[in-house]
Amino acid sequence: MKNLSLVYRTALGEIPRNQKALEQLWSVIFSIEQLGFLLEVASRKQDLPILKDDDLAQLMLVFEMMAKSAKQMESPETRRVPEIPGFPQIQKEIGDLQVAMQVGSGLA
């Protein structure tokens, strides 16, 4: 995540640059940073929830589809993010990341 932030901030300093594309991608970068922060905080907790196999598979699918969409510079399809007991902020941020990727897709 630090490397992603560094690349983004470096792109901001380049001339010429596509300012509109960088501005639209900011929501993606912000969401990834927020998700990283939430996951780091959650990892310090003692009693982490154990997700059901179906929910874990759905969560993995969400991330796989977002990664595939990013690689192909396409807008990801919005997928259901399963409930993560005790961590509603993480669930919300994953959903927000999907939306941010839809807004910022195809601009790189």
C-alpha positions in Angstrom: 0.0 0.0 0.0 2.9 2.3 0.7 4.2 1.7 -2.8 0.8 2.4 -4.3 0.7 5.7 -2.4 4.2 6.6 -3.5 3.4 5.9 -7.2 0.3 8.0 -7.0 2.0 10.9 -5.3 4.9 10.7 -7.9 2.4 10.8 -10.7 0.9 14.0 -9.2 4.3 15.6 -9.5 4.9 14.6 -13.2 4.5 17.1 -16.0 2.6 16.6 -18.2 0.0 14.7 -16.3 -3.6 13.8 -16.7 -5.0 15.8 -13.8 -8.6 14.6 -14.2 -7.6 11.0 -14.2 -5.4 11.4 -11.1 -8.3 13.2 -9.3 -10.7 10.5 -10.1 -8.3 7.8 -9.0 -7.8 9.6 -5.7 -11.0 8.0 -4.3 -9.5 4.5 -5.1 -6.2 5.3 -3.4 -8.0 6.8 -0.4 -10.3 3.7 -0.1 -7.3 1.3 -0.3 -5.5 3.3 2.4 -8.6 3.3 4.6 -9.0 -0.5 4.1 -5.4 -1.1 4.9 -5.7 0.9 8.1 -8.9 -0.9 9.2 -7.3 -4.3 8.5 -4.2 -3.4 10.5 -6.3 -2.3 13.5 -8.5 -5.4 13.2 -5.4 -7.7 13.1 -4.5 -6.5 16.6 -7.7 -7.7 18.1 -7.7 -10.9 20.1 -11.0 -12.5 19.2 -11.2 -12.3 15.4 -14.3 -13.8 13.8 -14.2 -16.9 11.7 -16.0 -16.4 8.5 -18.3 -19.1 7.1 -16.8 -20.8 4.0 -19.5 -19.3 1.7 -18.8 -15.8 3.1 -15.0 -16.3 2.8 -15.4 -17.5 -0.8 -17.6 -14.5 -1.6 -15.1 -12.1 -0.1 -12.3 -13.7 -2.1 -14.4 -13.4 -5.3 -14.9 -9.7 -4.6 -11.2 -9.0 -4.3 -10.3 -11.3 -7.3 -12.8 -9.5 -9.5 -11.6 -6.0 -8.4 -8.0 -7.1 -9.1 -8.9 -8.5 -12.5 -10.8 -5.3 -13.3 -7.9 -3.1 -12.3 -5.4 -5.1 -14.3 -7.7 -4.9 -17.4 -8.5 -1.2 -16.6 -12.3 -2.0 -16.6 -15.1 -1.0 -14.3 -15.6 -3.8 -11.7 -19.1 -5.3 -11.3 -20.6 -4.5 -7.9 -20.7 -7.7 -5.9 -22.2 -8.4 -2.5 -19.7 -8.0 0.3 -20.5 -10.5 3.0 -21.0 -9.4 6.6 -17.8 -9.5 8.7 -19.0 -9.9 12.3 -17.6 -7.1 14.5 -16.1 -5.2 11.6 -18.9 -3.4 9.7 -16.4 -0.6 8.7 -14.3 -3.1 6.8 -17.4 -4.4 4.9 -18.4 -0.8 4.1 -14.9 0.1 2.9 -14.7 -2.8 0.6 -18.1 -1.8 -0.9 -16.8 1.8 -1.2 -13.7 0.6 -3.0 -15.8 -1.2 -5.6 -17.7 2.1 -6.2 -14.5 4.1 -6.3 -13.1 1.7 -8.9 -16.2 2.1 -11.0 -15.8 5.9 -11.0 -12.1 5.9 -11.7 -11.9 3.0 -14.2 -10.5 3.4 -17.7 -8.6 6.6 -16.9 -5.1 5.2 -16.5 
